[in-house]
Amino acid sequence: MTLADIPIIVTRAEPGASETVERLEANGRKAVLAPMLSLRELPDKPMPDAQDVSGLVFTSANGVRTYTARREDRLLPTWCVGPATAQAARDEGFETVHESAGNAVDLAHFIAERASPSNLPLLHVANSAATGTLKHTLESLGYRTVFAPLYEMRPAPSLPEQVASLLDQNARSIILLHSEKGARAFTAITKSRPLRQCIAVAISDRASTPVERSNLSAIYIADAPNEDGLFAALEIALATLSA
């Protein structure tokens, strides 16, 4: 089996999963779509009016998408955790997009370095399961912050047939892990299947934690918690296989 033949299982939720698959295939890799989470919007969750906030904070592209599904405003300053989230904001027509790098804490300090606290709060739109780290950090830096949980992520009930077959055959494969919650869902759904020929490539330390006790061949962790960092870690994993 050549490196180009090794299946790369993409566990990211849609619509991002298809974007990752497209990028993998453009790089000559064999990608297999297997979202471990699905997005469910929460339309009843309250959210302040645009004129009552000083800016928007997004820690995922899904946050951008769920906000724009409810609001037409695109004029507020928009603070994004990384390049994929920032690109989603640009694609949705936001006029002022600030792109950070790193995690939620890094984003909070990025905001503090570039904007003074306002009498109006920042609005953080995210997954209902967000831990509150960003809000806590921003408030410790003097920024009023309102959290709007506009969506939730639900674990997949089963594996796609192609992925189940690969794992049952104990075939060599690579599993891309984009989040801690997605990794937990993958671990739960594969606990009775052999993973000895599988390598995990995780976007962050937190995303790798749920699979640490799985019987994986190896785990690689991205140096930067974004898609570019994940792809760089993937190339390292592939290079190890070819050595």
N, C-alpha and C positions, 0 to 999 in steps of 0.2 A: 504493500500500500504506500503510495507517495503522499507527501504532505498535502497535495491538492485534493487527495481522496479522503482525507480525514474529516469526518463530519463535525461541524461546529454547531452545537445546540444553543440556540438563542432563547433564553428564558425571560427576556425583557417583555414588559407589557406593551400592548399595542396602544397607539400607532408607532411607537418608537421601535418595536421589534422588527417591523418590516423595513424600517430605515437602516437598522443594523444589518439585516440580511442583505439589503441592496449594496451596502458598503463592502461587506465581506465578499460578495460575488464579484464586485468590481475589482477586488484584489485577487481574484482567482481562487477563492476559498469555497468550499462546499458547505453551505449553511442550511440548517434545519430549524424551522420555525416551531417554537414550543413555549408560548407565553405562559408563565406560571401565575400571572395575576391578570385580572380584568378590571377595568375602570367602571365605577358606577357613580354618576353624578348625584349630588345631594342638593336638589333645587330648593328645598325648604330652609336651608341654612341661611341665616341673616347675614347681610353685608352692608356696611355703611355706604352712603352715596359718594360719588366721586369727589364732589366739592367738599366733603368732610374729611378727606385724607390728603396727606402731603405727597404720597407716592405709593407705588406698588412694589412688593417684594415677592419674587417667585423663586422657589427652590426646585422646581421641576417644569418641564415643558407641559406636562398635564395640567399644572396649575394655570399656566398661560391659557391653555385651551378652554378650561372650564370657566375661567373668568370672562374670556371674550364671548363665550356662549351666552352669557347673561348681561354683559355690558358693552355698549358701543364706544365708550370713551377710550381714546388712544393718546391723550395728551399728557397724562400724568407721568412724571419721571418713573422709570421702571428699572428696578435693581434685580439682576439675575445671577444665580449661583455659578453658572458656567456657560461655556460656548453653546451647548445644545439648547439650553433654556433661553439664552439670549437670541439665538437664531429663531426659535419659535416665536419670541416676542416681535422680532423684526418682520417675520413672515405674516404676523397678524396685524401689522401696520402701526405698532407703537413708534412714536416719533423720537423719544429720548430713551435709549436703552444703554444701561451701564452693565458691563460684563465683568464679573469677578472670576476667580478661580479657586478651587478648593471646596471646603464644606460650609455648613451654615454659619459656623463661628467665623470663618474667614470672610464670608459675605458681610456679616455684621460689622467687622472692623473695616472692610472695604468701604461700606457706607459711611462710617464715622470719619474716615480719612477724606471724604469728598463732599459731604453735606452736613450742615449744622442742624441740630435738632429743631423741630418746628412745634408750634402750639398744636398743630394738627397731627394725628398719628400716622404712622406708616401702616399699610394694609398688607399683611402676609397671607397669601392664598396658597393653600397646600392640601395635602392628604390629611384626612381626619386622624390618621395615626401618627402625625408628626409629634415629636417628643416635646416641643416647646423650647428647644435649645436656642433657636434663632431669636424668638421673642424675649427670652430671658436675657440673652447677651445684648440685644439692642437696648432693652430697658436699663441694663446696667451701665450702658454708655450714654444714657440720657434721652433715648428716643421712645416716645409713646408708640405702642404697637398694638394693633388689633389683628387677631387671628381669624381667618375665614376658612373653615374646612369644607371646601366645595365639592370634594369627591372622596371616595374610599376605594381601596384596592381589595378585591376578593380573590382568594386562591383558586386555582384551576381545580376542577373535580377529578380530572384524570389526565394522563399523559397522552399526547397525540400518538396515533398508532405507529407511525414511523419511528418515533423516539423510543417507545416501549419495545419495539422490535430490536433496535440497536442495543439497548441496555440488556435485554434478555439474552442476546447473542454474545454479551460481554465483548462487544466490538470496541476497538480503540476510538475514542471520541473526546472532544473538548467541550466543556460546558461554560458558557459565558454567564456570569452572575452580575446583574446590574444593581441589585439592592439587597439589603438584609432580609426584607420581607419576602422577596422573590426567592432568595436562597432558602429561607425557612420552608416555603411552599414546595420547593423542589425536593428538599430533604424529606419532608413528610410524605410526599407522593412516591418517592423512590426507595423508601426504607427497606423494602423486601427484595430489591433488585441488586444484582452485582454491579459494582462500580470500579472494580480493580483496574480496568483498562482506561478509566476516564481521568482526565485532567480538568480541574476547575481553574478558571481565570476570573478573578473577582475585581470589581471596580474600586473596592476599599477594604480595609481591615474588617469593618462591620459586616460587609457583604460576605466575607469569607467565613465568619464565625460559625454560622449554622452548619457548614459542611466539614468543619474541622474533624469531627468524629466519624465522618463517613469513610468508607474504605476506598478512598480515591488514590490514584497513583501519585498525584502531586497537586499542590495548590499554588497558583501564582497570583500576586496582588499588584494592582496598578500603582505606580508611584504618584499619580494624580487622579483624584476621584471624578473622572469624566470620560467621555467616549474615546478621546484621543489617548488618554492614559491606559484605558482598557485594551485598545488595539495594540499599543506598544508592548504591554504585558503579554498579549496573545502571540506576538511575533517572537518574544523571548521563549515562550513555551514551545512554539513550533521549532525554533532553532535548536532547542534542547532535544527534541525528538529526532532531529536530523543528524545530531552529533554522533 
